[in-house]
Amino acid sequence: MTLVSARLTRAAVAASAAAALALAPVIGAGSADAHVVARTSGMGDKGFGVVTLMVPNESDAAATTGLTVRFPAVKHLLPEAKPGWTSKVTKDADGAVTEIRWTADPGTPGIPVGEFTEFNVSGGPFTGEVVLPAVQVYANGETVAWDQQAGPGGDEPEKPAPTINASAEPPRVNGSHGNGGMGRDSQMLACAEACQACAESCRRMATGA
């Protein structure tokens, strides 16, 4: 390991630890501070990519056993295989995907109390701002609809719908290891910077700053 790599490794580890410490009070603050969210690292030129849905269990007594997400008639979309879960894809008359439902398999824990999991879908095309209304199902029969959109003032609603911006450009990197890829040191520097940014964001969320 080079001296630069060693320094960057220490920076990344320190930033990751700071992020974890900052995030802890947010996760433990109760159901009002967590909700189903969607994210993507950026879509390609034609609007294809991977969308990740992060699903926390906000119940104090029951596991999450199901998740249903509506999609705006996406022509090509596949759910990632996920151990312990079964997915069902619904399509319209033209064959476009309009809904995906994940159900925990019998005898599996689903998403236990105080934990979260992620569901991935791959495909497209997605364009512009894409709202993905979701319904979370608990083992005790309770359901929570995450389908509200921000008001005119931009204030976040109580049960916001997961949303992605498919127009955001994917990360562009320069490096010395061929084909426009990142060198190892550049990768580690980017990771450290990302972790530091995450730590600062989490700190602000935790303190209300």
NORSUL-V949193 format. One record per residue. PHI is phi in whole degrees, -180 to 180 (none if undefined). D_FIRST is the distance of its C-alpha to the first C-alpha in whole Angstrom. Layout:
phi:PHI d_first:D_FIRST
phi:PHI d_first:D_FIRST
This chain:
phi:none d_first:0
phi:-73 d_first:4
phi:-62 d_first:7
phi:-63 d_first:8
phi:-62 d_first:6
phi:-62 d_first:6
phi:-64 d_first:10
phi:-67 d_first:11
phi:-61 d_first:10
phi:-62 d_first:12
phi:-65 d_first:15
phi:-66 d_first:15
phi:-63 d_first:16
phi:-64 d_first:18
phi:-67 d_first:20
phi:-64 d_first:20
phi:-64 d_first:22
phi:-63 d_first:24
phi:-63 d_first:25
phi:-63 d_first:26
phi:-67 d_first:28
phi:-69 d_first:30
phi:-76 d_first:31
phi:-53 d_first:32
phi:-66 d_first:35
phi:-69 d_first:36
phi:-64 d_first:35
phi:-88 d_first:38
phi:-80 d_first:40
phi:115 d_first:42
phi:-66 d_first:43
phi:-68 d_first:44
phi:-101 d_first:41
phi:-133 d_first:39
phi:-157 d_first:40
phi:-67 d_first:40
phi:-131 d_first:37
phi:-120 d_first:36
phi:-149 d_first:33
phi:-147 d_first:32
phi:-84 d_first:29
phi:121 d_first:31
phi:-96 d_first:34
phi:-72 d_first:34
phi:-60 d_first:37
phi:-99 d_first:39
phi:82 d_first:38
phi:-106 d_first:37
phi:176 d_first:34
phi:-107 d_first:33
phi:-111 d_first:34
phi:-110 d_first:33
phi:-107 d_first:36
phi:-95 d_first:35
phi:-121 d_first:37
phi:-88 d_first:38
phi:-92 d_first:40
phi:-95 d_first:43
phi:-78 d_first:45
phi:-92 d_first:46
phi:-135 d_first:48
phi:-133 d_first:47
phi:-76 d_first:44
phi:-82 d_first:43
phi:-120 d_first:45
phi:-159 d_first:45
phi:-147 d_first:44
phi:-121 d_first:46
phi:-125 d_first:45
phi:-94 d_first:47
phi:-122 d_first:46
phi:-82 d_first:48
phi:52 d_first:49
phi:-88 d_first:45
phi:-64 d_first:46
phi:-126 d_first:43
phi:-155 d_first:41
phi:-128 d_first:40
phi:-80 d_first:38
phi:-73 d_first:35
phi:-62 d_first:36
phi:-133 d_first:36
phi:-56 d_first:36
phi:87 d_first:39
phi:-133 d_first:41
phi:-116 d_first:43
phi:-109 d_first:43
phi:-128 d_first:46
phi:-102 d_first:47
phi:-108 d_first:50
phi:-123 d_first:51
phi:-87 d_first:54
phi:-63 d_first:56
phi:-93 d_first:54
phi:88 d_first:51
phi:-84 d_first:49
phi:-78 d_first:47
phi:-114 d_first:49
phi:-161 d_first:47
phi:-129 d_first:45
phi:-120 d_first:46
phi:-105 d_first:43
phi:-130 d_first:45
phi:-66 d_first:43
phi:-68 d_first:45
phi:-56 d_first:47
phi:83 d_first:46
phi:-105 d_first:42
phi:-78 d_first:41
phi:64 d_first:41
phi:-109 d_first:39
phi:-63 d_first:40
phi:-56 d_first:41
phi:80 d_first:38
phi:-127 d_first:36
phi:-143 d_first:35
phi:-147 d_first:34
phi:-127 d_first:33
phi:-120 d_first:35
phi:-113 d_first:34
phi:-129 d_first:36
phi:-129 d_first:36
phi:150 d_first:38
phi:159 d_first:40
phi:-83 d_first:42
phi:-108 d_first:41
phi:-136 d_first:42
phi:61 d_first:43
phi:-82 d_first:43
phi:-117 d_first:43
phi:-94 d_first:44
phi:-124 d_first:44
phi:-57 d_first:46
phi:-134 d_first:45
phi:-126 d_first:47
phi:-100 d_first:46
phi:-116 d_first:48
phi:-107 d_first:48
phi:-63 d_first:49
phi:-87 d_first:52
phi:94 d_first:53
phi:-69 d_first:52
phi:-127 d_first:51
phi:-129 d_first:49
phi:-93 d_first:49
phi:-101 d_first:46
phi:-141 d_first:48
phi:-91 d_first:49
phi:-106 d_first:48
phi:-62 d_first:48
phi:-78 d_first:51
phi:-57 d_first:52
phi:-84 d_first:51
phi:84 d_first:47
phi:-69 d_first:47
phi:-73 d_first:45
phi:-75 d_first:48
phi:-66 d_first:48
phi:-125 d_first:47
phi:-68 d_first:45
phi:-77 d_first:45
phi:-57 d_first:41
phi:-142 d_first:41
phi:-124 d_first:38
phi:-109 d_first:38
phi:-74 d_first:38
phi:-85 d_first:38
phi:-64 d_first:35
phi:-72 d_first:33
phi:-68 d_first:30
phi:-58 d_first:26
phi:-111 d_first:26
phi:-129 d_first:22
phi:-119 d_first:21
phi:-159 d_first:18
phi:-111 d_first:17
phi:-110 d_first:17
phi:78 d_first:21
phi:55 d_first:23
phi:74 d_first:23
phi:-84 d_first:20
phi:-81 d_first:17
phi:-72 d_first:13
phi:-60 d_first:10
phi:-64 d_first:10
phi:-65 d_first:14
phi:-61 d_first:14
phi:-68 d_first:12
phi:-66 d_first:14
phi:-62 d_first:17
phi:-63 d_first:17
phi:-63 d_first:17
phi:-64 d_first:20
phi:-64 d_first:21
phi:-64 d_first:21
phi:-64 d_first:22
phi:-64 d_first:25
phi:-64 d_first:26
phi:-62 d_first:26
phi:-66 d_first:28
phi:-62 d_first:31
phi:-65 d_first:31
phi:-62 d_first:32
phi:-66 d_first:34
phi:-64 d_first:36
phi:-70 d_first:36
phi:-96 d_first:38
phi:77 d_first:40
phi:-74 d_first:39
